[in-house]
């Protein structure tokens, strides 16, 4: 029985933490079908909606990884380990095919900190298994929202797994499987449709966290951003026939409303915006597993854009990090829906180009450098100011400060590796701390070879950057690409956090300041000019319709991964209890606006991440049947795992429900789903159910 509509969330401060038919339906795990010719496929749909220029499909899937005792990705804090779920992370995919040419592209935005090269390699392998050459290196763009509240350990590079204590295969599989599933759903959903494009400005959801560096840029660059922020909101609106199908809303702000003190999985402000549009406005219920409206909120050049408007973690506009998440997310949502309503139909084909570039060895021509002379990039080096973190969003290691230009003795001094003088000179004025590029000659620490891609969807061009570009760095890339393509600047977006991850990209002037972003610009002062030059080459190929040399693909490093985590040894329920037993029962009655809490005997969440499922349900009694109204993907619920006794493997699950002010009065109960592992390694699922309670008006 389908779940009843969920009561709307309370607006209050929270307490705590069909081309498919022509090709044949393709399901996950099925052999790849023989591909029909694009012309035949387009002809098959020609009678359905002759006015539609495109075939459009959308899909969404769960990418939530290990919900307990896994280091979180983003803040590089060894102390920040997952302990449950506030909201699940999801992947949102769109397939767009040009019916005139048969060309198609795949765009994915996932509630992740980064898209690492490891993820791209895994997803492309999965897609090849199912679709052959239909979706590949060139026409698939994977991007991340950049949430800092998800489990990490899914990179193949040591630098990004270090604070997570190594590679976490459970999280990696959940991410790769989820992204591939979202693409498969979009593929199966292909229908004739149209695209509209709109733009607007949003000025109260970001602030420049590195203003000193921004102000070093030339006046002509600063003039493009009078308030020191990039206020542009760009929205693609998708329709299938006469029905709205989805939207992609780009806006530059860090997905860091939630601080490094949080240990519950959350997609943060951009995930909230997507959830609110899909769930609240469009009635999407994720566990129904049926096609519905898909609303993605990707980032652009957000390298120096913070949502913490008071320039300190978890602050602005309020002092509550979860309320800030809702407010900043809602501001993006409201502007996106406004732009969406006024979007105008666009035409134009779909296309893409991609090349791989060794970013440590680029000779940059004088037309792109700041001094007009030929320069080079450098082997990657992590600067001392990198370890300071961004004080506005999440400071990292004590003893390090932004702007550092000379190394200092510290608690990690023993980890410092001498940087050769030639490399220090190349990276000047960076205070070189760790020459990760040289270390990567032995074992992968930071990436060398990166994917540079430009994707066209109608009249919009996405420049997929494998890192975090500041707004001015993004502006310069956009100007370069727009000039090469011969299109207006506003039709070119810098899609950050795309296809791989290589930390920050600053302008040469910002680099000289050596704030956190400059210290994290791996390949030296000429990193941005190198990107401009190489993206111009990609743009020229796209404009001319010529093939582009793919370059040398980065190696697959999956066989060289390690972890210091022991995993789950075994579980035990508390003495005299069984799994799913209620340890703390709810009250018999709750008023709307209060919080219901139930504790259950449970097993370790790593036993089963329950991707596509849930650890909890809030159920309502309707006509004698219990009906699910909320799960662990909803804003009002929290699932928290706590280890009671490490020696005996005993743990508990705490489920809380913030009962909305407009929740329907009635009889409710809370259900917990879990999995337990015995000493022989066998994992068994179980379910626990609380006593019923009433919610009164």
N, C-alpha and C positions, 0 to 999 in steps of 0.2 A: 504494500500500500504506500503510495507516495507521501512524503512528509507534508504536513500542513505548513502554510506560510509562517515564517518565523516572525515573532514580534520585533518591532524596530528597536534598535539599540537606544539606551538612555543617553541623552545629551547632557552628561554630567561628568564631573571629575571622578576618575576611577581610583580605587584604593590602591592596589598593589600591582606588585608585579602581576554539369557535373561530368567533370572529366573523370571523376571516380567511376561513374557508370561505364564510360567508354573503355577505361582501363581494367575494370573489374574491381570489386571491393577488395581492399587489402587489410588484413588484420595483423596485429602484432604476433610475431612468431611464424607467420605464414610465409611460404616461399615467394620470392619476387615474381610478379606476373610478367608476361611478355608485354612490352610497352606498345600501345597503339600509336600510330603516327599522329603528330599534333593536328594535322589537317583533318584526319578522320575523326579525332576526338572533338575538335571544334565543330565539325559538321553535325555530329550527333546531338549537340546542344543548340544548334542554330535556330531550331523551331521553337525552343522554349522561351527565349526572351531576346529577340533579334536586336533590341536596342542596347543590350548590355555589351560593353567592350571587353569585359573581363570574366574569368571564372574566379570565384572567391570562396575560400574555405577558412574556417577558424576552428581552433581546438584548444582545450585547456586540460592540464594534468598536474598531478601532485608531484613535487620534487623534494618533499621534506625528508631529511636524513635522520641520523641517530639523535634521539631526543634526550639522552642522558649521558653524562660523563664523556662528552666529546667537546674538545676545544672549539670555540666559536671563531668565525672568520671575519676579519675586518679591523678590529682594534689591536690585534697582536698581543692580547693579554693572556698570560699563562693561567691566570686565576678564573677567567671567564669560560666556564664549561656549561654545556646545556643541562638543564634540569627539568625540562618539560616543554609545553607548547602553549603559547598564547593564540597564535594563528598559524595555520599551515602555509608553507611556501608553494607557489604554483608556477608552472610554465605556460605561457600564452603564445600560441603559434598562429600564423596566417600564411596561407598559400595563395598567391595571386598569379594567374596565368593570363597572358595576352592572347585573346581568341584569334586575332589576326595573324600572329606569327607562331603561336604555339609555345613561345618562351614562357618560363615561369620562374618565380622566386619564392623563397621561404624566409619569413621574418619571425624570429623568436625573441621574446622578452621574458626572462625568468626572475623570480624573486630570490636572487642569489647575490652574494657579495661580488663575485667576479665570474666571468666565463674564462676558465683556464684552457690552455691548449689541450690538456688531457681530456677535458669534457668535449671539446670540439671533435677530437679524434674519435672518442667513443661514440658520440652521436652520429657522426658521418658513417662510421662502420655499421651501426645499427640500421641506418637508412639505406645503405648499400645492400645489406642483407634482404631488405624488403622490396626495394624499388629499383635495384640495379643502378644505372647511371642517371636516373631521373633527377635525383637530388644529390649534389656533390659539393666539392670544394668551392666552386665559383658562385653558385646560386643559393647558398644557405648562409644566412646571417644570424648568429647567436649573440644575444646581448643580455646583460644583467642589470637589475635595478640598483644594485650596490647596497642592499641591506647589510648591516653589520651584526644582525641578530640571528644568524643561522649557523648550523654546524659546519666546520671546516674540514681540512684534511683531504680535499679532493683534487689537489694540484699534483703534478708530477715534478714540481720544482721545490727543493728543500726550503727555500726562503719563505714560502707561503704555507708550509706545513709545520714549521718549526714550533710555533707556540701551541699547535694542536697535538704535538708529540707524534708526528708522522702521518703517513697515509691512512685514511679511514675508508676501507673498501665499501662498507655498508652505506655510507653517505654518498660516495662516488656512484655506486650502482643506482641508488634512488634518483640521483640527479640525471644521469645519462638515460635511464629507463623512462623517467618522467618527461624529459624533453622529447625523446623519440616518440613517446606515446602522444604528446600534444601535436606533433607534426603529423602523425598518422591520422589523428582525429580531423585535423584540418584538411588533409588529403581526401579523406572519405566524405568530407562536408562540401566539396567543391560544387558550386552552383553559379549560373550566370548572375552577374552583379555589376554594380557601379561603385566608383570611388569619388569622394568629395574631399576637398582640402580647405582648411581654415587656419587662420593665425590670430593671435591676440597677445596681450601682455599681462603678466602677473608680477606684482611688485612687493607682495607681503608674505612670500614663502621662501625667501633666501636672503643671505647677507654675505658679503665678501669677507672671508675669514683670513685673507692674506693681503690686506689692503696695502701694506707697505710695498710688497712686491708688485702688485698691480700698478701702483703709482709710478713705478720705474719705467713703465711702457711709454712709448711716444704719445704725444697729445692726440694724434690722429686715431690711435687705437682706443685711448681712454674716452674719446668723444663718442665712440659707438656705445659706450656703457656709462651714461652720465651718473648713475647711482652706484657704479661699481659692481653691478650685477647684470646677468643676462636674463631679462624678463620675458623672453620669447616663449610663447606656448604655441606649438604646431600640432594640429590634429588631422589625422586621416580618418574619414568616416566610410565604413563599408556597408553596402546594402546587397542583399541577395534578392533579386527580383524587386518587389515592393516592400521588403521587410528589412529593418535595421539588423545588422549582424554583428557589428563590433566597431571598435575604435582604437587607435593608437595615439596617445597624447604625450608628446615630448616636452620636457621641461628640465632645466638645469638646477638641481639642488641635491646635496648629499642626502642619502637615505640613512641619516644618523640622528633622528629625533630621539631614539632609544639609546641609552648610554651603555658604557662598558660594565656597568654594575648589574645589568639585566642578564638573566640566564635562561629566559624562556624564548623559544623560537618565535620570531616575528618577522613579517615582511616589511615592517616599519611604515613610514608615511606613504610611500608609493604603493605598497601592498594594500594599505587601508583604502586608498583612493580607488584602486581596482576592485576591491571587495565591495565597497559601498555602491559603486556603479552597477556591478553585476548582481549582487545579492539584494540590495535594498531597492534599486530603481528598476531592475530588469527581472527580478524574481528567480535568478539562477540559484539552484541548489546543487552544489558540487557532487554530492554523493549519489545524485540521481543518474549521473553519467549519460545525460542526454544533451545534444547540442543546444547552446544558448548564447546569449550575448557575451562577447569576450572583449574586455577593456584593459588594455595594457598602458602602463605609465612609465615608459623608459626614461633614462637620463640622457643628457647630451654632454656638453663640455662643463661638467660640474666640479672640476678639480679644486677650485677655490670657492665654491658655493656651499654654504652651510645653512641648514634649516633652523639652527639654534640662534634665533634672532638677537639674543642678548650676548652672543659671543662667548658662551660658556656651556659646557655639556648639559643637556637636559633643561635648558633655560630659554624661554622665549617661544611663544608668547606667555606661557605660564611657567611654573616651577615644577610641574608634574610631567615626566617624560612620556607617559602614555596619553595624557591629554594633549600634549604637544603633537604627538604622532597623529592623533585624530584631527586636530585643527589644521596642521600643515597639509595632511592628506586631503582634508575636505576643501581647503582652499584650491588645491590643484584640481580636484574633482569639479568644483563649481565653475572654475574658469574653463576647464576642458569641455564641460557640457554646454557652456555658453558659446564657445567657439564652434563646437560640433553642430549646434543648431543653425549657425550661419554659414557653415561650410558650403562651398560651391563645387559643382561637379567638375572633374578634370578628365582629361584624356591623356594619351601618350602611352608608350609601350612599357614593358618591364624588361630589365636586362641587368647584368652584373658583370664585374671584372674583379679578379683577385690575383695577387702575386705575393710570393713570400720573399722577404727582404732580411738579410743579415744586418740588423741594426747596429751591430758593433763595428761594422766595416763599410760604412757608406762614405764615399767621397762626395761632398756637397759643393755644387757649383756656386760661383760668386753671386749669381742672381738671387740666391736664396739666403745667403749669409748676411749677418748684420754689418760686416765690414767690407762686403763686396769682394772678398777674396775666397779662394777655394779653401775649404776646411774639411775636417773629418770627424766622424763620430768616434766613440771610444768603447773599449770593453767595459761592461757594466761595473759600476761601483756604487755601493750604498754609502751615502754620506752620513756624517755624525748627526746632522739635524733630522735625519729620517727617524732616528730612535727617540727623538723628542715627541714625535707624534704631532697631531694638530691640537693645540691646547684648547681650541674652540669646540672641538668635537670629541676628543678623547686622547689625553696625554698618554704617552707610552712609558718610557723607562726614565726614572728619576736620574738627575745628573746631566741630562742632555737638554739643550735648549735650541729653539729655532734660531737660525742665523749664524750658527757655529761655523767658523771657517778654519779652525785648528782642532785637531783631535785632543781629547782630554782623558786623563786617567779615570777609570770608573770600575764599577763592579764587574763589568764585562770586558775589562781591559785584556784579560787573558785570551779572549776570543778574537781580538784584533789581529788582522793579518797584514803584514807590511805591504804597502802598495808601491810598486816600482816607481822611481822618479818620473819616468816617461809617461806613465799612466796618471800619476798625480798632476803632472803638467797638463795633460790632455783634459783632465777633469776640473782644472782650476776654474773658480776659486773654491771648489768643494773640499771640505775637510774629509778626505777619503778614509773610510773606516774598514770596509770589507770589499775587496775586489772580486765580487761575485762572478764577473765574466771570466776571470782567470781560473777561479775555482771550478767553474762549470766545464772546463776542459777535462776535469777528472770525474765530476759527478754533477748532475743538473741542479744548479742552485737558483739562477734566474735565467730567463729565456734569452736566446740570441736571435733566432730566426722567427720573424713575426708575420702574420697574415695582414695584408693591406687590401681592403676591399671597398668598392663603391657599388651601391645597389640603387637601381632606378625603379621607382614605383609610380607610374604615371608621370606627373610633373615634379615629383619630389626625388631628390638624390640624397642618399644616406652614405656618408663617409665613415666607414666602420673603423674606429681607432682602438687598438688593443691596449688601452690604458686610460688614465685619468687626465684629460686635457683641461687646463685652466680656460676661462672664457676668452681670454685674448689669444691663447694658443689655438683654440678652436676657431676663432674669428679668422686668423691668418690662414689656416688650412682651408676654411670655407671660401675665403677670397681667392686663394690659388685655384681651387677646384672649379669654382663658379666661372672664373676667367677662362680656364681651359675648356670648359664645357660650353661657354657662351650662354649661360643662363643667369637669371637674377639671383643675387646673394641669398635672398630669403627662401629660395627653392633648394638650398643646400644645407643640410644639417650635419653636424659632427655627432655621430652616434658613438658615444663612449662605452667603455666596458664591453667591448665586442670582440668575439672570436679568440681572444687570448688576453693575457694580462702581463703588463710590464711596468707597473707603477705609474709615475706621473710624467706629464709632458708640460713643461713651462716654456715661456719665451726666453730667449737669451738674457734679456734684461731682468726678468723675474728670477732666472737661474742665478744671476750674480748676487741676489739678496740672500740666497741659501736659507730661505725658510723651509719648513717641512716639505713643501711641494718641490722646491728646487733641489734639496738634498736627496729627494726620491726620484729625480729625473736621471735614470740609470746611465744613459749613453753620452752624457756630457752636455756642454753648452750648446752644441749644434744638433741636439736631438730633434727639436722642432723644425729647423730648416731641412733636415733630412726627410722628415715626414712630408713637408711641403713638396719637395722635389719628387719623391717617390709617388705621392698621391697624384701629382700632376701627370706623371707617366701613366698611371692607371686611368685617369680621366681622359687622357688623349686616346687611349685604346677604346674606351667606351664611346667617345664622340665619333671616332672614325669607323667603329664597327669592326675593328681588326682584332685578331687573336693576341693575347698577352702572354709573354713567357711566364710560366707559373713559378719559376725559380726552384730552389732546393727546399723540399718539404722538411719541417723539423722532425727529428727522430721521435719514435715512440719509446718513451721511457718507462712504460708500465712495468717492465720486468725488473726495474732497479729500485722499487719502492720498499720502504721499511716502516715499521711502526713500533713505538715503545708502549703501546696500550695492550693490556693482556686480554681484553674482551671479557665476556661474561663466563665465569667459571660454573656457577650453578645458582639456583634460587631456592629459597625455603620460605614458606609462609610462617607467620608468628606462631608460637606454641599454642596448640589447641585450635588453630584457625586453618581454613583452607583458602586457596587463591580465590579472590573475588569477595571474600568475607568483608562485611562492613565493619570497620574499626571505629569510626565515628559516624553516627547516624545524623541525618538532617533533623531540623526542628519539625514539628508537626505542621506548622503553618508559617508562611512568610508574607509580609506586605510587599507590594511592588516598590522598587527602589532599594530593597535590601539585598543581601548576598546569602545564597545557600551554599553550604559546604558539606562535603561527604568525603570520608577517607576509606580506602579499600586496601586489603592485603593484595600485593601485586608481585609481578616479576619484572625483570629488567627490560626497559623499552628497546634495548639493542637486539633483543631476541627476535623482534619483528617490528620494523619501522611503520608497518601498517600503511604503506603508501597507497593512496586511493581509498583509504578507510579512515578510522577514527579510534582514538583511545577512550572517547566518552560520547554519551548521548544524553541530552535532556529530552525526556519523553512526556507527552501529555495524554491523558486518558480521554478518548473521544469515541462515543458510541460503543463503549465496552472494549475498545482496542487501544493499545499503547502506540502512539505515533511519534516518531522522531521530529523534534522541532529545532534542535541545535546540536552541533557537534564540535570537535576540537578545531575546526576551521573558522569558527565564529568569534566575533569580537567580544561577546559577553562572557565567554567561558575561558577557563584556564585549567590546564592539566599539569600538575607538578609531581615529579618523582623524587622520593627521598629515601636514601639508604638508612635503614634502622640499625642494622648490625652487619658489618662487613665480613666478619668471620663466619656467620651463619648464612649469609646471602639473603637476609631478610630486608624487605623494602615495602614502602607504602605509596599509594597514589592518592593525591589530594585533588579533588575536582571542585572548582568553585563556579558558581553561576551568578553574575550580577543581573538581578531580575529587573528588566526594563520597566520604565514607568507606564508603558502602554501594553505590557504583557497581559494576555487574556486570563482572567481569573479561572481557576479550575484545579484539577488534581494532576500532580506531576511526580516524576521520579527521575533519579539519575542512574545511568548505567555506565559501568566501566568495562572496557575490553582490554585484555592483556594476554601475555604469553609468558610461560615459565619454562625454565631449563633445569632438567634434573642432572644428577651426577654423571649419568651416562651420555649426556649431551642431547637428549631428546627434548624437543621444544613442543609444548602443548598449549593450545589456546584455551582461554577461560573467559567467563563473563560474570560480573558481579552486579547486583541490582540493589538499590537503596529502598528502604520503606517509602511508601507514597507520602506526599505532603501536599498541602494546598497553598495556592497563591491567591491572596485576597485583593480586592480593589482598594 
